[in-house]
Amino acid sequence: MTNKPTHLDETGAAHMVDVGAKPATQRRAVAGGRITMSPSALEAIRSGDAPKGDVLSTARIAGIMAAKRTADLIPLCHPLALTSVGVDFTWEDHGIAVTATAATTGPTGVEMEALTAASVALLTLYDMAKALDRAMILGDIRLLEKSGGRSGDWRAE
C-alpha cells in the first residue's frame, strides 16, 4: 500500500482517481456498527411494537438503497454496478449490531458502499425509534473486512 494520498494530484488538488486501466476483479467488503438504546426501546423493536412500524425491515432497505447511492453522497467516489448488498442485524444486550456487505466485479473496491450501508441503516434505526429513546448512541462504524483488488484481502483484528 502507498502512503501517498490517491485523491490528490501533484499540485494537491482533489481529483477522482482514474481506474480505467485497472482490471475488473471480484470485490467484497463488510462493514459494521451498533446502536445502543434503552431496554424498553429495544424490546419495542424486537416485539414489533415501535410506533413507526417494522424498524428492521425499513433500516435494511435504507441501507441497501444508500449503498447504491454512495457515489452521490461521498465526493470522488466512483459509481459502481453493485452485484449484491446485504444488511443484517444482531440483537445485543443493550442494542442492535448492523453488518453490511457489498460486492461488485469492477476496477475499484466497495468499502465505501458497505460503510455507507451500515451507517444509513443505523441512522434509520435511530429515526424509526427516536420516539422511544432520543438518547440512543450510534457507534463502532468500521470496515470489518475486504477482499479483491490489488491490495488483496484484509480483515479487522
C-alpha positions as CSV (number, residue, x, y, z in Angstrom):
1,M,0.0,0.0,0.0
2,T,1.2,3.5,-0.8
3,N,1.1,6.3,1.8
4,K,0.6,8.9,-1.0
5,P,-3.0,10.3,-1.0
6,T,-4.6,8.9,-4.1
7,H,-7.3,11.6,-4.4
8,L,-4.8,14.5,-4.7
9,D,-2.9,15.3,-7.8
10,E,0.7,16.6,-7.9
11,T,-0.4,20.1,-7.1
12,G,-2.5,19.0,-4.1
13,A,-5.9,19.5,-5.8
14,A,-8.6,16.9,-5.3
15,H,-9.4,14.7,-8.2
16,M,-11.2,11.4,-9.0
17,V,-8.7,8.6,-9.4
18,D,-8.6,7.1,-12.9
19,V,-9.4,3.4,-12.5
20,G,-9.9,2.8,-16.3
21,A,-6.7,0.8,-16.7
22,K,-7.3,-1.4,-13.6
23,P,-8.6,-4.9,-14.2
24,A,-12.1,-5.8,-13.1
25,T,-11.9,-8.3,-10.2
26,Q,-14.4,-9.6,-7.8
27,R,-14.6,-7.3,-4.8
28,R,-16.4,-7.6,-1.5
29,A,-16.5,-5.5,1.7
30,V,-18.1,-5.9,5.1
31,A,-18.7,-3.1,7.5
32,G,-20.4,-2.9,10.8
33,G,-21.6,-0.7,13.6
34,R,-24.0,-0.7,16.5
35,I,-26.7,1.3,18.2
36,T,-27.3,1.2,21.9
37,M,-30.6,2.1,23.4
38,S,-32.9,1.7,26.4
39,P,-34.2,-1.7,27.3
40,S,-37.8,-0.5,26.6
41,A,-36.9,0.8,23.1
42,L,-35.0,-2.5,22.3
43,E,-38.0,-4.5,23.4
44,A,-40.4,-2.4,21.4
45,I,-38.3,-3.0,18.2
46,R,-37.9,-6.7,19.0
47,S,-41.6,-7.2,19.6
48,G,-42.7,-5.2,16.6
49,D,-44.4,-2.5,18.7
50,A,-42.4,0.5,17.6
51,P,-44.6,3.5,16.7
52,K,-43.3,3.7,13.1
53,G,-43.7,0.0,12.3
54,D,-41.2,-2.6,11.2
55,V,-38.0,-0.9,12.2
56,L,-35.5,-3.6,11.0
57,S,-37.1,-4.0,7.5
58,T,-37.1,-0.3,7.0
59,A,-33.4,0.0,8.1
60,R,-32.4,-2.9,5.9
61,I,-34.0,-1.3,2.8
62,A,-32.5,2.1,3.7
63,G,-29.0,0.6,4.0
64,I,-29.3,-1.2,0.6
65,M,-30.6,2.0,-1.1
66,A,-27.8,4.0,0.5
67,A,-25.1,1.6,-0.8
68,K,-26.5,2.1,-4.3
69,R,-26.2,5.9,-3.9
70,T,-22.8,6.1,-2.3
71,A,-21.2,8.0,-5.3
72,D,-23.9,10.7,-4.9
73,L,-23.0,11.1,-1.2
74,I,-19.2,10.8,-1.0
75,P,-17.2,13.2,-3.1
76,L,-14.8,11.5,-5.6
77,C,-16.3,8.0,-5.1
78,H,-16.8,6.1,-8.3
79,P,-20.4,5.0,-9.2
80,L,-20.4,1.2,-9.1
81,A,-22.5,-1.5,-10.5
82,L,-23.1,-3.4,-7.3
83,T,-23.8,-7.1,-7.7
84,S,-25.1,-7.5,-4.2
85,V,-25.8,-5.6,-1.0
86,G,-26.9,-7.1,2.3
87,V,-27.8,-5.6,5.6
88,D,-28.1,-7.9,8.7
89,F,-28.9,-7.2,12.3
90,T,-27.9,-9.0,15.5
91,W,-29.6,-8.4,18.8
92,E,-27.3,-7.4,21.6
93,D,-27.9,-6.9,25.3
94,H,-28.2,-3.1,25.0
95,G,-28.9,-2.6,21.3
96,I,-28.5,-3.8,17.8
97,A,-25.4,-4.5,15.7
98,V,-25.5,-3.9,12.0
99,T,-23.5,-5.7,9.4
100,A,-23.5,-4.6,5.8
101,T,-21.9,-6.5,2.9
102,A,-21.4,-5.0,-0.6
103,A,-20.0,-6.8,-3.7
104,T,-19.1,-6.0,-7.3
105,T,-16.9,-7.0,-10.1
106,G,-15.0,-4.0,-11.2
107,P,-11.9,-1.9,-11.1
108,T,-12.3,-0.4,-7.6
109,G,-13.4,-1.6,-4.2
110,V,-16.7,-1.4,-2.4
111,E,-15.6,-0.4,1.1
112,M,-17.4,2.9,1.0
113,E,-20.6,1.2,-0.2
114,A,-20.5,-1.2,2.8
115,L,-19.7,1.6,5.2
116,T,-22.5,3.8,3.8
117,A,-25.0,0.9,4.0
118,A,-24.1,0.3,7.7
119,S,-24.2,4.0,8.6
120,V,-27.6,4.7,7.0
121,A,-29.1,1.5,8.4
122,L,-28.0,2.8,11.9
123,L,-29.4,6.2,11.2
124,T,-32.7,4.7,10.1
125,L,-32.8,2.6,13.3
126,Y,-32.4,5.8,15.2
127,D,-35.1,7.6,13.2
128,M,-37.6,4.7,13.5
129,A,-37.1,4.5,17.3
130,K,-36.4,8.1,18.4
131,A,-39.9,8.4,19.8
132,L,-38.9,5.6,22.2
133,D,-35.4,6.8,23.1
134,R,-33.8,10.0,21.9
135,A,-30.6,9.1,23.8
136,M,-29.6,6.2,21.5
137,I,-25.9,6.1,20.6
138,L,-24.6,5.1,17.2
139,G,-21.0,3.9,17.1
140,D,-18.3,1.5,16.2
141,I,-18.8,2.0,12.5
142,R,-15.9,0.5,10.7
143,L,-14.7,-1.7,7.9
144,L,-14.6,-5.3,9.1
145,E,-13.1,-7.0,6.0
146,K,-12.5,-6.6,2.3
147,S,-11.4,-8.9,-0.5
148,G,-10.3,-8.4,-4.0
149,G,-8.2,-5.8,-5.9
150,R,-4.5,-5.1,-5.9
151,S,-4.2,-4.8,-2.1
152,G,-5.8,-8.2,-1.6
153,D,-7.7,-9.4,1.4
154,W,-7.9,-7.6,4.7
155,R,-9.7,-8.3,8.0
156,A,-10.0,-6.2,11.1
157,E,-8.4,-7.5,14.2
